[in-house]
Amino acid sequence: MRPSYRVIDADGHVDEKAVDWTGLVPERYRRDAPTWVTYPDGRKHLMVEGKPWPSRRDFYGQLGMWPEPRKPKHLWGWDREGMQDPHKRIPDMDEEGIDVAVLFGTFVGLGAAAAIEDPGLATAVSVAYNNWLSDYCKPYADRLKGVAMIPMQSPEQARAEIRRSVGKLGFVGVQALANFGGRLLHEEQFDPIWRECEGLGVPVCVHIISTNCAGIDRFDRYVFKHAFYPLDSMLAVASFTAGGILERYPKLKVAIMEAGVGWIPWMMDRLHEHYELLPQQMPWQTRDPLDWLKSENCYYAVEPEETTIPYVAQMVGEDRLLYASDYSHWDCLCPDSVKLLDGRNDLSDSLKRKLFGENATRLFNL
């Protein structure tokens, strides 16, 4: 049985492999637009600006081990057609028990976004991706909601694309990369992005990416690389709550996606301690990072099987947590994610109602 309350998936995904991006960008950018090549083993790999992104070694590790997850056969993986076809997604959402899905990209919306070096190309691809995602959502506009890809390579162009995506396309969030070229998100060059989002009242959604992540060059296999992707999310959280972003833009809302939540209390204590010991190194802070992490500005997407959800809810408050399906990536628990989370006896009915729908309704202005 599905929950009796509204279920909003704060982090679903689309699959852009079937899209001909060369035909959707201006002619001068077609040579460098995202494309796919097929390797002898039959697998496709993304090319950006004529370079493989990421290289197979960088992505899978020095051993080149492709992830073949061991999980029950009824659980979905990369093969769900609904990631490319909205008409096939809706039955999947109905089976899972999802009323509304907030959508992020995969290979282009996340991967290529971090790979592109040319600001002009980044802008062209962002516009093309957002147009495509808007068309994907249109047949079921009441159930499918887009999150905008923006060219972080050019924050001023990003501002224009935020206005267009939110005002014209009706998107409910703006995606910020957890790691963009190793730069810290609180660097002032990115301020136009946060200023625009605050002004429009639209949340910034920080999502992990599978490329150029902190520490991944130290691992020889994918299992460790994937396990530590949230390191970049931790850095992003520090930028917003201790690096001054929320101090400068106190009405901005930020959501941390696909990184789990068990580490949030540790981050609260860690930043609080250093704020107390070295306040002179954070002269911009008027508010303890611990307080920002618990504030109405910050939201965190849970993994359905996380054992620490009750503790985190106690530490940051029930109003801060979001349900996310991760439909339909290799490690998702679809079509059981709603059932697994709703069936837990360690979560109160009040918490379930909030994390399944009420918090996302407030965050995304639904």
matplotlib code that plots the C-alpha trace (Angstrom):
import matplotlib.pyplot as plt

x = [0.0, 1.2, 1.3, -1.8, 0.0, 1.5, 4.9, 7.4, 10.6, 13.2, 15.8, 14.8, 16.9, 16.6, 18.9, 20.2, 22.1, 19.5, 19.6, 21.5, 23.0, 24.9, 21.6, 20.4, 23.3, 24.4, 26.5, 29.7, 29.5, 28.4, 31.9, 32.4, 28.9, 28.4, 28.3, 28.6, 31.1, 30.7, 33.6, 34.3, 32.6, 29.4, 29.2, 28.8, 31.0, 30.5, 32.8, 32.9, 34.9, 36.5, 37.7, 36.4, 34.7, 35.6, 38.3, 37.4, 40.4, 39.4, 35.8, 36.1, 39.5, 42.9, 41.5, 38.6, 36.0, 32.5, 29.9, 27.7, 25.6, 24.4, 20.8, 17.4, 16.5, 13.2, 15.0, 15.4, 18.7, 19.9, 17.5, 14.3, 12.9, 11.1, 14.3, 14.1, 10.4, 8.0, 5.0, 6.8, 8.0, 4.5, 3.6, 6.8, 6.0, 2.6, 4.0, 6.6, 3.9, 5.4, 3.0, 5.6, 9.2, 11.9, 14.3, 18.1, 20.2, 22.8, 25.4, 24.8, 23.0, 25.5, 28.5, 29.0, 28.1, 31.4, 33.5, 33.0, 35.8, 34.4, 31.9, 30.1, 29.7, 28.6, 25.9, 24.7, 24.5, 22.7, 20.1, 19.7, 19.4, 16.9, 14.7, 14.9, 14.0, 11.1, 9.7, 10.2, 8.1, 5.4, 3.0, 2.8, 3.6, 1.7, 3.9, 7.3, 9.3, 12.7, 15.9, 17.9, 21.4, 23.5, 26.8, 28.9, 31.8, 30.1, 28.1, 26.6, 25.3, 24.1, 22.0, 20.3, 19.6, 18.2, 15.7, 14.7, 14.5, 12.4, 10.4, 9.7, 10.1, 8.7, 11.6, 11.5, 15.2, 18.7, 21.5, 24.9, 27.8, 29.4, 32.8, 33.4, 37.0, 38.2, 36.9, 35.1, 31.5, 31.9, 34.4, 32.9, 32.9, 29.8, 27.9, 25.8, 24.3, 23.3, 22.0, 19.7, 18.4, 17.7, 15.9, 13.7, 13.0, 14.2, 16.4, 20.0, 20.3, 23.8, 24.1, 27.0, 28.7, 30.7, 33.6, 36.6, 35.5, 37.7, 39.9, 38.9, 42.4, 43.5, 41.3, 42.0, 38.4, 34.9, 33.5, 35.6, 35.3, 31.5, 31.4, 33.3, 31.5, 29.8, 33.2, 32.4, 29.0, 30.6, 32.8, 29.8, 27.9, 30.9, 30.9, 27.2, 27.2, 30.8, 32.2, 29.8, 27.3, 24.3, 25.7, 25.6, 22.3, 20.3, 17.1, 18.7, 17.6, 20.0, 19.4, 22.0, 21.2, 22.3, 25.0, 23.1, 22.5, 24.4, 27.4, 25.4, 25.5, 29.3, 29.6, 27.6, 30.0, 33.1, 32.3, 30.9, 34.2, 36.3, 34.1, 34.6, 38.3, 39.2, 36.5, 39.1, 39.5, 35.8, 35.3, 32.2, 30.3, 27.7, 25.9, 27.3, 27.6, 25.8, 22.8, 22.8, 22.9, 19.7, 18.1, 15.1, 17.7, 19.1, 17.5, 19.0, 17.9, 17.9, 18.7, 15.8, 17.9, 20.0, 19.9, 20.8, 17.6, 15.9, 19.1, 19.6, 16.0, 16.5, 19.6, 18.5, 14.8, 12.1, 11.5, 15.0, 14.8, 13.6, 12.7, 14.7, 14.3, 17.5, 15.3, 16.8, 20.5, 22.4, 22.3, 18.7, 16.1, 13.2, 10.5, 10.8, 12.2, 8.8, 7.8, 11.0, 11.0, 7.3, 7.5, 10.2, 9.0, 11.8, 10.3, 7.3, 4.2, 5.0, 8.5, 7.3, 4.7, 7.2, 10.1, 7.8, 6.1, 5.6, 9.3, 9.7, 6.5, 7.9, 11.4, 10.3, 7.4, 4.9]
y = [0.0, 3.5, 6.2, 8.2, 11.5, 13.2, 11.8, 14.1, 12.7, 15.4, 13.7, 11.7, 11.5, 11.6, 9.8, 12.0, 9.3, 9.2, 13.0, 14.5, 17.5, 18.5, 19.4, 21.4, 23.9, 26.7, 25.6, 27.0, 24.6, 21.4, 20.0, 20.2, 19.4, 16.2, 13.1, 9.4, 6.9, 3.1, 1.1, -2.5, -3.9, -2.3, 0.4, 4.0, 6.8, 10.5, 12.8, 16.5, 19.1, 16.1, 14.5, 11.4, 12.6, 11.2, 8.9, 5.3, 4.9, 8.1, 6.9, 3.2, 3.3, 2.0, -1.5, -0.4, -2.4, -1.7, -1.7, -4.8, -4.4, -7.5, -6.6, -8.3, -8.7, -6.9, -3.6, -1.3, 0.0, 1.9, 0.1, 2.0, 3.6, 6.2, 8.1, 9.0, 8.7, 10.6, 8.5, 5.4, 7.2, 8.0, 4.3, 3.7, 6.6, 5.1, 1.7, 3.3, 5.6, 8.9, 11.8, 14.4, 14.0, 16.7, 16.0, 16.2, 15.1, 12.3, 12.3, 15.8, 17.7, 16.6, 15.0, 17.4, 20.4, 19.9, 18.8, 21.8, 24.4, 26.9, 29.2, 29.8, 26.0, 25.6, 28.2, 26.7, 23.2, 24.5, 26.2, 23.1, 20.7, 22.9, 23.1, 19.4, 18.8, 21.2, 19.3, 16.0, 17.5, 19.2, 16.2, 15.8, 19.3, 18.7, 15.7, 16.3, 19.3, 20.3, 21.5, 23.9, 23.1, 26.3, 27.3, 27.8, 28.6, 32.0, 33.1, 36.1, 33.8, 31.5, 34.3, 34.8, 31.1, 30.9, 33.7, 31.9, 28.5, 29.5, 32.3, 30.8, 27.1, 26.8, 25.0, 24.6, 24.5, 25.4, 22.8, 23.7, 21.3, 20.0, 20.2, 22.6, 22.5, 22.2, 25.7, 26.4, 27.5, 30.5, 32.2, 35.5, 34.7, 32.5, 35.2, 36.2, 32.7, 32.8, 36.4, 35.4, 32.4, 34.3, 37.0, 34.6, 32.5, 29.3, 26.8, 25.9, 22.1, 20.8, 17.4, 14.9, 14.3, 11.2, 13.2, 15.1, 14.5, 15.1, 12.1, 9.8, 9.8, 7.9, 4.8, 2.0, 0.8, 2.3, 0.9, 3.3, 6.2, 6.0, 5.6, 8.8, 11.1, 12.9, 14.4, 17.2, 17.7, 18.2, 20.9, 22.6, 22.5, 24.2, 26.9, 27.7, 27.6, 28.7, 30.2, 33.1, 32.3, 32.3, 35.2, 37.2, 35.8, 35.0, 34.1, 31.6, 28.0, 25.1, 21.4, 18.7, 15.8, 12.1, 12.4, 10.8, 12.6, 10.6, 13.0, 16.1, 16.0, 15.4, 18.4, 20.5, 19.7, 20.0, 23.4, 24.7, 23.7, 25.5, 28.6, 28.8, 28.2, 30.3, 33.0, 35.4, 33.2, 33.6, 37.3, 37.3, 34.9, 36.5, 33.2, 29.8, 27.3, 24.9, 27.2, 27.6, 23.8, 23.6, 26.6, 26.9, 27.6, 24.0, 20.7, 17.3, 14.3, 11.0, 7.5, 5.2, 2.6, 5.0, 3.9, 7.4, 9.2, 9.4, 10.8, 13.3, 14.4, 14.9, 17.0, 19.2, 19.0, 17.0, 20.0, 19.6, 16.1, 15.1, 11.7, 10.9, 7.9, 8.3, 6.9, 5.1, 4.8, 1.6, 1.8, 3.0, 0.9, 1.6, 0.4, -0.2, 3.1, 4.5, 1.2, 0.7, 4.2, 4.2, 0.8, 1.7, 1.6, 3.8, 6.9, 8.7, 9.3, 13.1, 12.6, 10.4, 12.9, 15.8, 14.0, 12.4, 15.6, 18.6, 19.6, 19.3, 21.3, 24.1, 23.9, 23.8, 26.2, 23.5]
z = [0.0, -0.8, 1.8, 2.4, 2.1, -1.0, -2.1, -3.7, -5.1, -4.5, -6.7, -9.8, -12.9, -16.7, -19.2, -22.1, -24.1, -26.9, -27.5, -30.5, -28.7, -31.8, -33.5, -30.5, -30.1, -32.4, -35.4, -34.0, -31.0, -32.7, -33.1, -29.3, -28.1, -26.0, -28.1, -27.4, -28.8, -28.6, -27.3, -28.5, -25.4, -26.5, -23.9, -24.7, -23.4, -23.3, -25.3, -24.5, -26.5, -28.3, -25.1, -23.2, -20.0, -17.7, -19.0, -18.3, -15.9, -14.0, -13.7, -13.0, -11.4, -12.6, -12.8, -15.1, -13.2, -14.4, -11.5, -11.6, -8.5, -6.6, -5.6, -6.1, -9.7, -9.3, -8.5, -11.4, -12.9, -15.9, -18.3, -17.3, -20.4, -18.3, -17.9, -21.6, -22.2, -19.9, -21.0, -19.6, -16.5, -15.2, -14.8, -13.0, -10.6, -10.0, -9.2, -6.8, -5.2, -6.3, -7.0, -8.2, -9.3, -9.3, -12.1, -12.5, -15.4, -15.6, -18.3, -19.7, -16.9, -14.4, -16.2, -19.1, -17.0, -15.1, -18.1, -20.4, -20.4, -23.0, -21.3, -24.6, -25.1, -21.5, -22.0, -25.3, -23.8, -20.7, -22.8, -25.0, -22.0, -20.2, -23.4, -23.8, -20.1, -20.4, -23.3, -21.4, -18.5, -20.6, -21.1, -17.3, -16.1, -12.8, -12.0, -13.6, -12.4, -13.9, -12.1, -14.3, -15.6, -15.5, -17.0, -13.8, -16.2, -16.7, -13.6, -15.4, -18.2, -15.5, -14.1, -17.4, -17.7, -14.2, -15.0, -18.3, -16.8, -13.8, -15.4, -18.8, -18.4, -14.9, -13.3, -9.5, -8.7, -9.9, -9.9, -8.5, -9.0, -5.8, -7.5, -10.3, -11.3, -7.7, -6.8, -3.6, -4.0, -1.6, -3.9, -4.9, -8.6, -8.0, -6.1, -9.1, -9.1, -5.4, -5.7, -8.6, -6.8, -3.7, -5.6, -7.4, -4.3, -6.0, -4.2, -5.1, -5.4, -4.8, -6.4, -6.3, -9.7, -10.8, -12.3, -10.9, -7.3, -4.3, -3.5, -6.3, -7.8, -4.8, -5.4, -7.9, -8.2, -8.6, -5.3, -3.3, -5.7, -5.5, -1.7, -1.3, -3.8, -0.9, 0.1, -2.3, -0.8, 2.6, 1.1, -0.4, 2.9, 4.5, 1.8, 2.4, 6.2, 7.1, 3.9, 3.9, 1.2, 3.6, 5.4, 2.2, 1.0, 4.2, 2.3, 0.0, 0.3, -0.5, -0.8, -0.7, -3.0, -3.1, -0.4, 2.5, 5.8, 8.5, 8.3, 8.9, 12.7, 12.5, 10.2, 12.7, 15.5, 13.4, 12.0, 15.4, 17.1, 14.6, 14.6, 18.4, 18.2, 15.2, 14.7, 13.4, 10.3, 9.6, 10.1, 7.8, 10.1, 12.3, 12.9, 14.1, 11.2, 13.4, 13.5, 9.7, 9.2, 11.3, 9.8, 7.4, 4.7, 4.5, 3.3, 3.0, 0.9, 2.7, 1.5, 2.3, 4.1, 6.2, 9.8, 11.1, 9.8, 13.2, 14.9, 12.1, 12.3, 16.0, 15.4, 12.5, 12.8, 10.9, 8.6, 7.0, 5.4, 1.9, 0.3, -2.9, -5.2, -7.4, -10.2, -12.0, -11.4, -10.9, -7.1, -6.6, -4.7, -7.1, -7.2, -3.4, -2.1, -1.0, 0.5, 2.4, 3.9, 4.7, 6.3, 8.8, 12.4, 13.7, 11.9, 13.3, 11.2, 11.5, 10.2, 7.3, 6.3, 6.2, 4.5, 1.9, 0.8, 3.1, 3.2, -0.6, -1.1, 0.9, -0.6, -4.2, -3.8, -5.0]

ax = plt.figure().add_subplot(projection="3d")
ax.plot(x, y, z, "-o")
ax.set_aspect("equal")
plt.show()
